Amino acid sequence: MILSTRIGGKPPLFKRGQMVFFMLAAVIALLVLLYGLWTLTLHKTEPTTKAVPSQQALGDVQAVASFAEYCVQETLTDALINFGLVGGKVGYFTQVFPYDDKYVIPYYFITNGDLSPGRDLSPSKADVEQKILAKYVDANLQRCTDGFKNVKGLTVQELPPSSTVSIAAKDVSMKTRYPLTVMQGDKSTTLEEFSAKIPSRLSSMLDISKNLIRKAQEHEDIVYWDYLTDVTNMCEVIADPTPGADRCFNITAHAETDNTIIYRIVDPQSKVHFEPYFFQFAAKVRVK
C-alpha cells in the first residue's frame, strides 16, 4: 500500500529538479544550434571583393600598370647592381681590368708611368645618371615586361622606354616614359609615366672615388690607408651619420696583377636586394 501511494501521487522533489535541469539543457542546446546556423549563414554571405593575388595572370589595366611599375623598379635595381659590380654593362668604359673569366672591373685611374699626373677615367655624376644607369634601364626594361605575355583578355602595345635618373644624397630615383596602350574590346587606355626610387648613398660613394683618384694623382705609388681607415672608422663612432656625408663606409684596397689596385666601397646603411650595396673600380698605379 505504501508503494502504490508513492507511484500514483505527486513526484518527489528530486525528480522535479531533474526535469528543470533537462529543460534548461535543451534550451541551451537549441540556442547553441541557432547561433551556429547564424554564424554559418554569415560566413557564406561574406563579401568576396578581395585583392587579386599578384601572381595571378594579368587581366585588367591596373594590373598592367602595377606590373610595369614593378619592372621599372627592378630594372633600376639591376642597373645599380651592375654599375657597382662591373661598371654597368653598357659599354661606357673602354679601359677595364679582367678580374676573371666572368667579369671585368672598369679603370677609374691609370698612371702614365712617368712623373706626369695619371689619367682620371672616372665618370661624372651626370654620366652615371644618364649614360650608365638610365641607358641600362632603357636597354633592359622590356626584358622584364616580356611583351606582357601574361596578360589575359587584353592587348598591350608598347613603345621603347626613355628614362631620366637622378642621384641625390639619400637615394637614386628615376622617371621613365614608357608608352603603353592597353586595349580591351573597343576600349583603350594609355599608360605612360612610371617612376622608381631606391635608398642609396651612391652620391657619396662617387665622391669618395673622386677623392681616391685625386690622391692617386698626387702620389701614384701610394695607397692612402689613413683615408680609407678614417672613413671606415666613422661607422663605429657615429650612430646616425648624416645621409650623404663622406663617412661610415667600408673601403678596401686589394693589389692585383699589372700594378692594379681594386678599390671596393661598401655602404652598410643601404641594402639592395637585402645585401649592403657596394661599388668597385680599378686604379693602375706606378711602381717605384
PEDALIN-V250156 format. One line per field, one symbol per residue. phi: phi as a letter, one per 30 degrees, with the letter a starting at -180 (. if undefined). A space follows every 50 residues. Layout:
# PEDALIN-V250156
phi=???
This chain:
# PEDALIN-V250156
phi=.dddddddddddddddddddddddddddddddddddddddddddcdecdc ddedddddbbdddddddddedddddddddddddddbjjhbidcccbcdda dcabcddcabddibddedcdcddddddddcdbdddddddbeddddhihdd dcibcccbcedbcbcbccdcaccacbcbdbcccbidcbbccbcbbabbda ceedddddddddddddddbdcbcdddddddddddddccdbddejddahbc bbbcdcdihccccbcccdcccbhibedbbbacbccccd
